[in-house]
Amino acid sequence: MKVGVAETVITAPLGVELWGYARQAKFAANGVYDDLYLKVLIVDSSEEGTPIVLISLDLGGLNGQWVREVRQIIEEKTPISSEHVIFSVTHTHAGPAPFAGRGLGSPDYEYLQTLKNTVVKTIKEALVNRVSMQGGVGIGHVDLSLNRRQRSLNGPIGQDAGTVDPQVRVYRLDKQNGDTVALLVNYTAHPTTLGKDNRKFSADYPGAMIRAVKKNLMSQPQVFFFQGASANVEPRLRGNYQITEEVGALLAQEVLRITVRIQTQPLSRVLIRQKSLAIHWQEPPSFEQVMQDLEEDQRRLKENPTESQWYDPGWRKIRVAWQKSLLKQLQAGERPSPLVVPLQVLTLNGTYWVTLPGEAFVEVGLMIQDRFPDQTVFIVGYANDTRMGYIPTKEAYLEKGYEVDAAFRYYGLNLPVARGTAEILAKELVGLMKQLK
C-alpha cells in the first residue's frame, strides 16, 4: 500500500495578530521563534476507492466553514473525496488568528485565503510522493502534563497530575528499505509553554519536539503532531523559550525510545467512517437577568476599569460585550441554530484515529479509549471545526469555572455548548468505531 507525505511552511507575515490568549489590545507578531507548518499524509485505500488524507496545521483552531470550502476545492482538483480528508490543528497559542472572536485577535483573511491554496498544493505534492510503505505502532508514557482544573500549574514533575492522558502514541511509516519516512505523534497537553507576553510565531513544544526527533534520526522523517483532547490539560512547565525546548526535548526522548522499538508490517485495511452531528447550546438566561447583570458589570467597570481575572485583565469588558450581543438576540426572539460538525473515525492496521471537534476535555478521549482497552486509539483533537469552543463533561458544568462559564465568550459565542455534549460525542464516535471492527 502506498503512502505519501509533504509539508509546507505556513508562518504568517509579521504584523498578523496572534491568537490564543485573551488580550484587550491588538497583539501583532513581531518575530518568528520557529516556523509554523502544514503537514499532509495520504494513505491509499483499496477498500474506500480513493485515498485518505490526514492534515496537521500549526494553528490554534479551525473555522468549519473554511474547512468545508477547502474540502470542496480538494474534491474538485484531486482524486480525493471530501469526506476522506481529516483536518486537525496543534492548537498553538502563538499562531495567527483562525477566526474572529472576542479579545483573541483578529484574523488576516488574505492569509487564510492563501492557506486554502497551500493546502491543495501540498496535497498534490503528497500524492506525487506516494511510495509503498510499512507501518507499526508503539505506546509510551511521559509525565509532562497536569489537569489545570484540579492541580496548580508549575507543580514539580512527579506531583499527582489529576486526570490526564499521559500516553505518547507513535505510528511509524517506513519505506520497503527500512528508512523511516514519517512519524505520527499523539500527545495531550495544551501548547502553552509560551505565555501571553510572547510576540513571536511558534509551534510551541510540539515544534521543539519535532526538531529534537529529527536531529536524532538519520532518515530525517516528517514528524506529525496530533493534539489530543487537551481542553483542561496544560504542560506542567511554562514561561519562556527555554522551557519550550525542555518540554519538547522530554517528549522527543520518549518518542525516540518508542520509535526504535516499533515493528512494522505491510499496510492493510485502511477505512474511514464519517457522520454529521448537531451541536446544541445551553439554554440562555432570561432577558431580565442579562440586563441586570449588564447594569452591574457596567457599574463595576466604571468604578474599577483595571479589575482583573487570571485569564484576562479585561474580562469584564468582554462580559459587557457578550451581554449586549445576547440581549439583542433575546430581544429579537432568536435562538442560535445548532452547529453541525463532521465526526470521523479512521482505522489503519488495527489502530483507530478518532476526531474530536472543539476543545474537548481530556475525559472525553479517555471515555473513548476505555471502550477499546485492547486497541491503540489515537485521539485527534481540535479537528475539522473548533468554533464551538470548550466541550466540558457533565460534572464540569456543576463545578463551573473558566471553561464552562467564560471561555465561550472569547470564542465569539453567546452561549456555551449544551451540558451532555461531551458524552454524546463519545457515544457517537464509539458507534463509528464499532462499524469498523
C-alpha positions as CSV (number, residue, x, y, z in Angstrom):
1,M,0.0,0.0,0.0
2,K,1.3,3.5,-0.9
3,V,1.7,6.4,1.4
4,G,2.8,10.0,0.6
5,V,3.8,12.9,2.8
6,A,4.5,16.6,2.2
7,E,4.9,19.7,4.2
8,T,4.9,23.5,3.7
9,V,5.8,26.4,5.9
10,I,2.7,28.5,6.7
11,T,4.2,31.1,9.0
12,A,2.1,34.2,8.6
13,P,3.6,37.6,7.8
14,L,4.8,39.7,10.7
15,G,2.1,42.1,11.8
16,V,-0.6,39.5,11.7
17,E,-2.3,39.2,15.1
18,L,-1.5,36.3,17.4
19,W,-4.4,34.1,18.7
20,G,-5.0,32.0,21.8
21,Y,-4.7,34.3,24.9
22,A,-7.3,36.9,25.9
23,R,-5.9,40.3,25.2
24,Q,-7.6,43.7,25.1
25,A,-5.3,45.4,22.6
26,K,-4.1,44.4,19.2
27,F,-1.2,42.0,19.7
28,A,0.6,41.6,16.4
29,A,3.5,39.2,15.9
30,N,6.9,41.0,15.6
31,G,9.1,37.9,15.0
32,V,9.4,34.2,14.4
33,Y,10.8,31.8,17.0
34,D,10.2,28.8,14.8
35,D,8.2,28.3,11.6
36,L,4.6,27.0,11.5
37,Y,3.9,24.1,9.3
38,L,1.2,22.4,7.3
39,K,1.7,18.7,7.0
40,V,-0.1,16.2,4.8
41,L,-0.2,12.4,5.0
42,I,-2.0,10.5,2.2
43,V,-2.8,6.8,2.5
44,D,-4.2,4.7,-0.4
45,S,-7.2,2.7,0.4
46,S,-8.4,0.0,-1.9
47,E,-11.4,-0.6,0.3
48,E,-12.5,3.1,0.1
49,G,-11.6,3.6,-3.5
50,T,-9.9,7.0,-3.0
51,P,-7.0,8.0,-0.8
52,I,-7.5,9.1,2.8
53,V,-5.8,12.4,3.9
54,L,-4.6,13.4,7.4
55,I,-3.7,17.1,7.7
56,S,-2.0,18.8,10.6
57,L,-1.6,22.6,10.8
58,D,0.3,24.7,13.4
59,L,-2.8,26.9,14.1
60,G,-4.9,27.5,17.2
61,G,-8.2,26.5,15.7
62,L,-10.3,25.8,12.7
63,N,-13.3,27.5,11.2
64,G,-15.7,24.8,10.0
65,Q,-16.8,26.9,7.0
66,W,-13.2,27.4,5.9
67,V,-12.7,23.6,6.2
68,R,-15.8,22.9,4.1
69,E,-14.6,25.3,1.4
70,V,-11.1,23.7,1.3
71,R,-12.6,20.2,1.2
72,Q,-14.7,21.2,-1.8
73,I,-11.6,22.5,-3.6
74,I,-9.7,19.3,-2.8
75,E,-12.5,17.2,-4.3
76,E,-12.6,19.4,-7.5
77,K,-8.8,19.4,-8.0
78,T,-7.6,16.0,-6.8
79,P,-8.9,12.4,-6.9
80,I,-9.8,12.6,-3.2
81,S,-13.3,12.5,-1.7
82,S,-14.0,15.5,0.6
83,E,-15.3,13.1,3.2
84,H,-11.9,11.3,3.3
85,V,-10.0,14.4,4.5
86,I,-9.3,14.9,8.2
87,F,-8.2,18.4,9.3
88,S,-6.6,19.0,12.7
89,V,-4.6,21.7,14.4
90,T,-1.9,21.5,17.0
91,H,-3.6,24.3,18.9
92,T,-0.6,26.5,19.3
93,H,-1.3,29.8,21.1
94,A,1.5,31.5,19.1
95,G,0.0,31.4,15.7
96,P,-2.3,33.6,13.5
97,A,-6.0,34.0,14.4
98,P,-8.0,31.4,12.5
99,F,-11.4,33.1,13.0
100,A,-12.9,36.1,14.8
101,G,-13.8,36.0,18.5
102,R,-13.8,38.5,21.4
103,G,-10.4,39.6,22.6
104,L,-8.5,36.8,21.0
105,G,-7.0,38.6,18.0
106,S,-8.4,39.4,14.5
107,P,-7.9,37.1,11.6
108,D,-6.0,38.0,8.5
109,Y,-8.4,36.9,5.8
110,E,-5.9,37.3,3.0
111,Y,-3.6,34.8,4.8
112,L,-6.5,32.4,5.4
113,Q,-7.5,32.6,1.7
114,T,-3.9,31.9,0.6
115,L,-3.7,29.0,3.0
116,K,-6.6,27.2,1.2
117,N,-4.5,27.1,-2.0
118,T,-1.4,26.0,0.1
119,V,-3.4,23.0,1.4
120,V,-4.4,21.9,-2.0
121,K,-0.8,22.4,-3.4
122,T,0.7,20.3,-0.5
123,I,-1.9,17.5,-1.0
124,K,-0.9,17.3,-4.7
125,E,2.8,17.1,-3.6
126,A,2.0,14.2,-1.2
127,L,0.1,12.4,-4.0
128,V,3.2,12.6,-6.2
129,N,5.4,11.4,-3.3
130,R,3.5,8.2,-2.6
131,V,5.6,5.0,-2.3
132,S,5.0,1.6,-0.9
133,M,5.4,1.6,2.9
134,Q,5.0,-0.5,6.0
135,G,3.7,0.7,9.3
136,G,3.7,0.0,13.0
137,V,2.6,1.5,16.3
138,G,4.2,2.0,19.7
139,I,3.0,3.4,23.0
140,G,4.9,5.1,25.8
141,H,4.3,7.5,28.7
142,V,5.6,10.9,29.8
143,D,4.9,12.9,32.8
144,L,4.7,16.4,31.3
145,S,1.1,17.5,31.9
146,L,-1.5,18.2,34.6
147,N,-5.2,19.0,34.8
148,R,-5.4,22.7,35.3
149,R,-8.9,22.4,36.9
150,Q,-7.5,20.0,39.6
151,R,-3.9,21.0,40.1
152,S,-1.7,24.1,40.4
153,L,0.4,24.9,37.3
154,N,4.2,24.7,37.6
155,G,4.0,21.9,40.1
156,P,7.0,19.5,40.3
157,I,7.5,16.6,38.0
158,G,6.2,13.6,39.9
159,Q,3.4,15.5,41.6
160,D,-0.1,13.9,41.1
161,A,-1.3,15.4,37.8
162,G,-5.0,14.9,38.3
163,T,-7.0,13.5,35.4
164,V,-4.7,13.5,32.3
165,D,-3.8,11.3,29.3
166,P,-0.1,10.6,29.7
167,Q,0.2,8.2,26.8
168,V,2.5,9.0,23.9
169,R,1.3,7.2,20.8
170,V,3.6,6.9,17.8
171,Y,2.8,5.4,14.4
172,R,5.9,4.8,12.3
173,L,5.9,4.6,8.5
174,D,8.9,3.1,6.7
175,K,9.9,2.5,3.0
176,Q,10.5,-1.0,2.0
177,N,14.2,-0.5,2.6
178,G,13.6,0.3,6.2
179,D,14.1,4.1,6.0
180,T,11.5,5.9,8.2
181,V,9.5,8.4,6.2
182,A,7.0,9.6,8.8
183,L,6.3,9.6,12.5
184,L,2.8,10.4,13.7
185,V,2.9,11.5,17.3
186,N,-0.2,11.9,19.5
187,Y,0.1,13.5,23.0
188,T,-2.3,15.5,25.1
189,A,-1.4,18.9,26.6
190,H,-2.1,22.5,25.6
191,P,0.8,24.0,23.6
192,T,1.1,26.9,26.1
193,T,4.7,26.8,27.4
194,L,4.9,30.3,26.0
195,G,2.7,32.8,27.8
196,K,0.6,35.7,26.6
197,D,3.5,38.1,26.5
198,N,5.1,36.2,23.7
199,R,5.0,38.1,20.4
200,K,6.8,35.6,18.1
201,F,5.2,32.9,15.9
202,S,5.9,29.5,17.3
203,A,4.6,25.9,17.2
204,D,5.4,25.8,20.9
205,Y,6.6,22.5,22.4
206,P,5.3,20.3,19.5
207,G,7.7,22.2,17.2
208,A,10.6,21.7,19.7
209,M,9.8,18.0,19.9
210,I,9.8,17.7,16.1
211,R,13.2,19.4,15.8
212,A,14.7,17.2,18.6
213,V,13.4,14.0,17.0
214,K,14.7,14.8,13.5
215,K,18.1,15.8,14.9
216,N,18.5,12.2,16.2
217,L,17.3,10.3,13.1
218,M,19.4,10.0,10.0
219,S,16.5,9.4,7.7
220,Q,15.0,12.9,8.6
221,P,11.4,11.7,8.6
222,Q,8.5,14.1,8.6
223,V,7.2,14.2,12.1
224,F,3.5,15.0,12.6
225,F,2.0,16.1,15.9
226,F,-1.7,15.4,16.6
227,Q,-3.0,17.1,19.7
228,G,-5.3,15.1,22.0
229,A,-8.3,16.1,24.0
230,S,-6.4,18.7,26.0
231,A,-9.0,21.4,26.8
232,N,-8.3,21.1,30.6
233,V,-4.7,19.8,30.4
234,E,-1.7,22.1,30.4
235,P,2.1,21.4,30.3
236,R,3.5,21.3,33.8
237,L,6.2,23.8,32.9
238,R,5.5,27.2,31.3
239,G,7.1,30.5,30.8
240,N,9.7,31.0,28.1
241,Y,11.5,29.6,25.0
242,Q,14.0,27.6,27.2
243,I,11.0,25.8,28.8
244,T,9.5,25.2,25.3
245,E,12.7,23.5,24.3
246,E,12.9,21.5,27.6
247,V,9.4,20.2,27.3
248,G,9.9,19.4,23.6
249,A,13.1,17.6,24.3
250,L,11.5,15.4,27.1
251,L,8.7,14.5,24.8
252,A,11.1,13.8,21.9
253,Q,13.1,11.5,24.2
254,E,10.1,9.3,24.8
255,V,9.1,9.4,21.1
256,L,12.6,8.2,20.1
257,R,12.5,5.5,22.7
258,I,9.2,4.2,21.3
259,T,10.2,4.6,17.7
260,V,13.2,2.3,17.8
261,R,11.1,-0.5,19.3
262,I,8.3,-0.4,16.8
263,Q,7.9,-3.4,14.5
264,T,6.4,-2.5,11.1
265,Q,4.3,-4.7,8.8
266,P,2.6,-4.2,5.4
267,L,-0.2,-1.8,5.5
268,S,-3.7,-3.2,5.0
269,R,-7.4,-2.4,5.9
270,V,-7.5,1.4,5.8
271,L,-11.1,2.5,6.3
272,I,-12.8,5.7,7.3
273,R,-16.3,6.5,8.5
274,Q,-17.9,9.9,8.8
275,K,-21.2,11.2,10.2
276,S,-22.6,14.7,11.0
277,L,-23.6,15.7,14.5
278,A,-25.6,18.8,15.5
279,I,-24.0,20.6,18.5
280,H,-26.7,22.3,20.6
281,W,-26.3,25.2,23.0
282,Q,-27.2,25.7,26.7
283,E,-30.5,27.5,27.5
284,P,-29.9,31.2,27.8
285,P,-30.6,33.2,30.9
286,S,-33.7,35.5,30.9
287,F,-33.6,38.9,29.3
288,E,-34.2,40.4,32.7
289,Q,-31.3,38.6,34.3
290,V,-28.9,39.6,31.5
291,M,-30.0,43.2,31.7
292,Q,-29.5,43.2,35.5
293,D,-26.0,41.7,35.1
294,L,-25.1,44.2,32.4
295,E,-26.0,47.1,34.6
296,E,-24.0,45.7,37.4
297,D,-20.9,45.0,35.2
298,Q,-21.1,48.5,33.7
299,R,-21.2,50.0,37.2
300,R,-18.2,47.9,38.4
301,L,-16.3,48.6,35.2
302,K,-16.6,52.3,35.8
303,E,-15.6,52.0,39.4
304,N,-12.6,49.7,38.7
305,P,-11.6,49.6,35.0
306,T,-8.5,47.6,35.7
307,E,-10.1,44.8,37.7
308,S,-8.5,41.5,36.6
309,Q,-9.1,37.8,36.4
310,W,-6.2,35.3,36.0
311,Y,-7.2,34.6,32.4
312,D,-7.8,38.2,31.3
313,P,-7.2,41.7,32.7
314,G,-10.0,43.0,30.7
315,W,-12.5,40.2,31.4
316,R,-15.3,42.5,32.4
317,K,-15.2,44.4,29.1
318,I,-15.7,41.0,27.4
319,R,-18.6,40.3,29.6
320,V,-20.3,43.6,28.8
321,A,-19.8,43.0,25.0
322,W,-21.2,39.5,25.4
323,Q,-24.2,40.7,27.4
324,K,-25.1,43.3,24.8
325,S,-24.9,40.7,22.0
326,L,-27.0,38.3,23.9
327,L,-29.6,40.9,24.7
328,K,-30.0,41.7,21.0
329,Q,-30.6,38.0,20.3
330,L,-33.1,37.6,23.2
331,Q,-34.9,40.8,22.2
332,A,-35.3,39.6,18.7
333,G,-36.6,36.2,19.9
334,E,-33.8,34.4,18.1
335,R,-32.4,31.0,19.1
336,P,-28.9,30.1,17.9
337,S,-29.0,27.3,15.3
338,P,-27.2,24.0,16.1
339,L,-23.6,23.8,14.8
340,V,-23.4,20.8,12.5
341,V,-19.9,19.2,12.6
342,P,-18.3,16.1,11.0
343,L,-17.2,13.2,13.1
344,Q,-14.6,10.9,11.6
345,V,-13.0,7.6,12.6
346,L,-10.1,6.1,10.6
347,T,-8.7,2.6,11.1
348,L,-5.1,1.9,10.0
349,N,-3.7,-1.6,10.5
350,G,-5.8,-2.2,13.6
351,T,-5.3,1.3,15.1
352,Y,-8.1,3.8,15.5
353,W,-7.9,7.5,14.7
354,V,-10.8,9.4,16.3
355,T,-11.5,13.0,15.6
356,L,-12.9,15.4,18.2
357,P,-14.2,18.9,17.3
358,G,-13.8,21.9,19.5
359,E,-11.8,21.9,22.8
360,A,-12.9,18.6,24.3
361,F,-12.0,17.8,27.9
362,V,-9.4,15.0,28.4
363,E,-12.1,12.8,30.0
364,V,-13.8,12.6,26.5
365,G,-10.8,11.0,25.0
366,L,-10.4,8.7,28.0
367,M,-14.1,7.6,27.7
368,I,-13.5,6.5,24.1
369,Q,-10.2,4.8,24.9
370,D,-11.8,2.9,27.8
371,R,-14.3,1.3,25.5
372,F,-11.5,-0.2,23.4
373,P,-8.9,-1.3,26.0
374,D,-7.2,-3.8,23.7
375,Q,-6.8,-1.3,20.8
376,T,-4.5,1.6,20.2
377,V,-6.7,4.7,19.9
378,F,-5.2,8.0,18.6
379,I,-7.3,10.9,19.8
380,V,-7.2,13.6,17.2
381,G,-8.5,16.7,19.0
382,Y,-9.2,20.2,17.6
383,A,-10.4,18.5,14.4
384,N,-12.4,19.9,11.5
385,D,-14.2,22.7,13.4
386,T,-13.4,24.3,16.8
387,R,-15.8,27.3,16.7
388,M,-18.0,25.7,19.4
389,G,-15.2,26.2,22.0
390,Y,-14.9,24.1,25.1
391,I,-16.7,20.8,25.4
392,P,-16.7,20.1,29.2
393,T,-18.1,17.0,30.9
394,K,-21.4,16.9,32.7
395,E,-19.6,17.1,36.0
396,A,-17.7,20.2,35.0
397,Y,-20.9,22.1,34.4
398,L,-21.7,21.6,38.1
399,E,-18.2,22.6,39.2
400,K,-18.3,25.7,36.9
401,G,-15.1,27.6,36.2
402,Y,-13.5,29.3,33.2
403,E,-14.0,26.6,30.7
404,V,-17.7,26.4,31.5
405,D,-18.7,30.0,32.4
406,A,-16.4,32.3,30.4
407,A,-14.4,30.7,27.6
408,F,-17.3,30.7,25.1
409,R,-17.4,34.5,25.2
410,Y,-13.9,34.7,23.8
411,Y,-14.9,32.3,21.0
412,G,-17.4,35.0,20.0
413,L,-20.4,32.9,21.1
414,N,-23.4,33.9,23.2
415,L,-23.9,30.5,24.8
416,P,-21.7,27.5,25.7
417,V,-22.4,24.1,24.2
418,A,-25.2,22.2,25.9
419,R,-24.4,20.1,29.0
420,G,-24.1,16.5,27.9
421,T,-22.4,17.3,24.6
422,A,-19.2,15.6,25.6
423,E,-20.9,12.4,26.5
424,I,-22.9,12.5,23.2
425,L,-19.7,13.0,21.2
426,A,-18.1,10.0,22.9
427,K,-21.1,7.8,22.3
428,E,-21.4,8.7,18.6
429,L,-17.7,8.2,18.0
430,V,-17.7,4.8,19.7
431,G,-20.6,3.9,17.4
432,L,-18.5,4.8,14.4
433,M,-15.6,2.8,15.7
434,K,-17.8,-0.3,16.1
435,Q,-18.7,-0.1,12.4
436,L,-15.0,-0.5,11.6
437,K,-14.4,-3.5,13.9
